[in-house]
Amino acid sequence: MITVNGKPEELEGSVTVKEYLESKQYRTDRVAVEKNGEIVPKSRYEDTKICQGDCLEIVSFVGGG
């Protein structure tokens, strides 16, 4: 079980931040991710594993005018 934006979510196996974001149809170029209180740089999305017990905050950027 992980927590994403304050809500519990089941996690099947081990995935990277990039894999998780893509599976949830987030645009990786338009989000910021915090894992366990630390910001994950976009350059580390492919290397950073999400494990049981992790807490993620995902913020999407929306353009407008």
SETOR-723715 format. One line per 3 residues: number of its first residue (from 1); their letters; for each residue x, y, z of N, C-alpha, C. Coordinates in steps of 0.001 Angstrom, whole numbers, plus 524288, in hexadecimal, padded with zeros to 5 digits. Layout:
N
NUM	A	X,Y,Z,X,Y,Z,X,Y,Z | ...
END
This chain:
65
1	MIT	8034B,7FB6B,80000,80000,80000,80000,8037E,804DC,80000 | 80220,808A2,7FCB2,804B6,80DB4,7FCA2,8007F,811DA,7FD81 | 80223,8169B,7FE61,7FE80,81AF6,7FEDE,7FFBD,81ED9,7FA93
4	VNG	7FBBF,82049,7F788,7FC6C,82407,7F343,7F899,82882,7F427 | 7FABA,82D28,7F4D6,7F790,831D0,7F5DC,7F3AD,830E2,7FA4A | 7F58A,82E44,7FE6A,7F270,82D74,80310,7EEC0,828CF,802F1
7	KPE	7EEAD,825E8,7FE93,7EB21,82178,7FE20,7EE2C,81C5E,7FDB0 | 7EC98,8185B,800A8,7EF42,8134F,80044,7EE4D,810C5,7FAF7 | 7F249,80E1A,7F90B,7F1ED,80B8D,7F3EC,7F527,80691,7F40E
10	ELE	7F305,80279,7F1D2,7F5E4,7FD8A,7F173,7FA42,7FE16,7ED74 | 7FEA6,7FBBA,7EE91,8030E,7FBBA,7EAEF,80482,7F61C,7E9D0 | 80438,7F4AC,7E4E4,80599,7EF5C,7E33F,80B4C,7EF53,7E195
13	GSV	80E93,7ECC1,7E485,81417,7EC5C,7E323,816E9,7F182,7E3DF | 81B71,7F1D8,7E163,81EB6,7F67C,7E1C5,81E9C,7F961,7DC8B | 81D9C,7FE6D,7DCC3,81D90,8019B,7D803,820C2,80685,7D8F4
16	TVK	8225E,808EC,7D4A9,82514,80DED,7D516,82107,8124A,7D50D | 822B9,816F0,7D679,81F42,81B7B,7D64D,81D39,81C2C,7D0BE | 8209F,81BB9,7CCE4,81EFF,81C61,7C76E,81ADE,81853,7C5ED
19	EYL	81BB7,81370,7C745,817F5,80F53,7C607,812B3,8105F,7C8A7 | 812E7,8120C,7CD86,80E13,81330,7D058,80B1E,8179F,7CDB1 | 80DD6,81BE3,7CCA0,80B4A,8206A,7CA36,808DB,81EF6,7C4F8
22	ESK	80BB7,81C09,7C1D0,809AA,81A77,7BCB3,804FA,816D8,7BD48 | 80506,81366,7C127,8009F,80FCC,7C1E9,7FBB1,812B5,7C39A | 7FC5C,8173D,7C60A,7F7E8,81A6D,7C7C3,7F6B8,81ECF,7C3E6
25	QYR	7F95C,81EB2,7BF70,7F892,8225F,7BB1F,7F9D9,82809,7BC82 | 7FDAA,828C3,7BFF4,7FFB7,82DF7,7C0F5,80385,82F56,7BCA4 | 803BE,83444,7BB35,807C5,8361E,7B79A,80C8D,8376D,7BAE1
28	TDR	810B8,8346A,7BA2C,8155A,83513,7BD80,817DA,83A76,7BCEE | 816D0,83D23,7B89E,81908,8425D,7B7E7,815C6,84689,7BA9E | 81143,8450D,7BCCF,80DC7,848DB,7BF42,80C7A,8479E,7C4EE
31	VAV	80FD9,844A7,7C77D,80EEE,84373,7CD03,813E2,84444,7D036 | 8130A,844F9,7D53C,8174B,844EE,7D90A,815F5,8409B,7DCE2 | 819F5,83DAC,7DE84,8191E,8393D,7E203,81C77,839E0,7E6E3
34	EKN	819F0,8390A,7EB53,81CA0,838F1,7F051,81BEE,8336F,7F27A | 82039,83102,7F40C,82012,82BBF,7F643,82233,82BFE,7FBC6 | 81EFA,82A82,7FF79,82081,82A7F,80501,822DB,82FB8,806B1
37	GEI	82073,83402,804E3,82211,8393A,8068F,8267D,83BAB,8037C | 8287F,838FB,7FF7E,82CC5,83B26,7FC5A,82B32,83B51,7F6A3 | 82C50,83FAF,7F41A,82B08,8404B,7EE95,82E71,83CA1,7EB58
40	VPK	82C00,839FB,7E7A2,82ED1,8367E,7E412,82FE3,83996,7DF0E | 834DA,83A94,7DDC7,83603,83D53,7D8E1,83426,83A1B,7D42A | 83231,83CC5,7D030,8304C,83A0B,7CB7D,83476,83665,7C942
43	SRY	8395D,837E5,7C9AD,83D9D,834AF,7C7A5,83E2B,82F82,7CA94 | 83B97,82EFE,7CF1F,83BF4,82A3E,7D251,836FC,826EB,7D223 | 83314,82888,7CF19,82E27,82595,7CED9,82F09,81FEC,7CD37
46	EDT	832A6,81F02,7C990,8339C,819AD,7C7A7,8369B,8165A,7CB98 | 83985,818D0,7CF1B,83CD4,815FE,7D2D4,83A42,81543,7D82D | 83672,8188A,7D971,8343C,81896,7DEB2,82FE4,81491,7DF2E
49	KIC	830BB,810C3,7E297,82CDF,80CA1,7E382,828DE,80E60,7E78B | 8240E,80CAA,7E6BA,81FE9,80D69,7EA8F,81F47,80833,7ED58 | 81F7D,80853,7F280,81F2F,80393,7F5A9,81A85,803CC,7F950
52	QGD	81908,7FF45,7FB5E,814CC,7FEFE,7FF28,815E6,802D3,8039A | 811E2,805B0,8052D,81264,80963,8097D,813E9,80EDF,807DF | 81567,80FA1,802EE,816ED,814D9,80125,8122D,81878,800EA
55	CLE	8134D,81D7C,8017D,80F4D,8218D,80137,810C4,8253D,7FCC6 | 80D45,825B7,7F8F1,80E33,8291B,7F475,80A66,82DAC,7F476 | 80C5B,83221,7F2DD,80912,8369C,7F1A6,80A33,837EA,7EBF6
58	IVS	80624,83824,7E8D4,806BB,83930,7E33D,8038F,83E16,7E1FC | 80632,841F3,7DFDA,803A8,846E5,7DE87,80403,84796,7D89B | 7FF7E,84875,7D624,7FF50,84961,7D086,7FF40,84F37,7CF72
61	FVG	80230,850D0,7CB83,80237,8563D,7C9D9,7FE3A,856EA,7C580 | 7FB0F,85AED,7C5F8,7F700,85BEE,7C219,7F7DA,8615B,7BFF0 | 7F823,861B5,7BACA,7F8CC,866C7,7B847,7F38C,86969,7B77D
64	GG	7F3A7,86E5B,7B6E4,7EED1,8713B,7B5FA,7F005,876F7,7B539 | 7EC10,879D8,7B44A,7ED2A,87F50,7B37E,7E8A8,882D5,7B425
END
